[in-house]
Amino acid sequence: MKYVEGSKRVFLSTGTKFPREVIWSVGAIKYSAAKSNVELGLLDREIGRAIQGKAKELMKGTHDSLMVVDVFQTGSGTGLNMNANEVLAGLASEELGKKVHPNDHVNVGQSSNDVGPTAIRVAAAMAVSRNLIPALRGMSKSLSKLSRKTSTVYKSGRTHLRDALPVTMGQEFGAFADEFARDAELVEKTMRYMFELPIGGTAVGTGLNADPKFGWMVAKEVAGLSGLAFTSAKNKFRPTRLLTDMSSLSGTMRSVSIDLYRLCQDLRLMFSGPLTGIGEIDIPTQEEVAGSSIMPGKTNPVTVESALLASAEVVGLDAANAFAASLGEFELTMGVPLMGYNVVLQAKLLSEALNKLSSLVIDHIVPMKQRARGYAETSPALITLVSPKIGYDKASEIGKQMARGVSIRSALKKLGYGEKEIDAILNMKDLVEPGIPSKKI
């Protein structure tokens, strides 16, 4: 493979290879292109069928070891396209016993400038649709179930990491359940923007040296192979010169990672302890590995922290993607290989983190009900309940007394309230719903 041998010398050699989704996508494009060109009478039928057969093998992963070009290569993805062309040409030549040319046969009607941008969009859409969206919906479902399970677990709310008014644990988890459901919808909508493929635009978007029907035929074939609604872009100049759709998807996944990060932070705090932390939940599955090499019996939130690291990586990759989307001038974008690699990696990282967190953590959380309720009943913020009756300033003074250890019951008794009135005020069910408890007295 002449081009590939040359690429090893002039491209970077970082050992960073394209993920399976990208290789599958290139194989699908080459299969679809060969089939379309045969039907259009632009490619010998025997050669075309041989290329299709080998492209199918490439899709299956049979020849992954031959796809050796580094991700850090020419920015248009020429290395990726030519690597595939030479692999398929070589394999087809062996099968037929005659020369199959990488450019004259495998690359008919194509350019690296439309194959590369097409391949990364197909790969990203597949990774998102098959992995990330189901993972987001699974997380939302697990959180909704946990929210119902903990709907009567009363606890102290916290703002600025200081005691605040009571909430239920179910309300806290319900907020995240709603957010991840919305994240799934947002990711799905953003992904659809990438369904318009530049294939058929060839080098600069004009479609020179390709049959006018070619792009539509290839897109239809790729749609059938992938099960996704790909189509040929009406304006092929846009997806050839711009990666805005890929960048938008990356940004959406960054938002998902921030939501995941926030959830994990709360879980770590709620799990902190067991004696000197908050200790509002237990996560039995986290005991499966030793938490410390020196402190026997210590349990750490290992799955939660793994998800935190994945979230951080997704945010970092999005920053790289912003640069990658900015690369290029005029008729060509130059961030294709890196963007393709990063976006697929983002989808995989988030999918793995969401799946593991939901199945190993969220589905097994045990609320520590008594401890959580104890925090709720001793929060100085409870003086807010009678603030409308006694005024903000007087309530602030009593709140300061409570912060020094005076119970809410003692404080209310000093204000002249009887036991029945205090019981009515401190009804936890009423305190986590809209209303004005002080009107009852």
Order of alpha helices (4+ residues) and beta strands (2+ residues): alpha-alpha-alpha-alpha-alpha-alpha-beta-beta-alpha-beta-alpha-beta-alpha-alpha-beta-alpha-beta-beta-alpha-beta-alpha-alpha-alpha-alpha-alpha-alpha
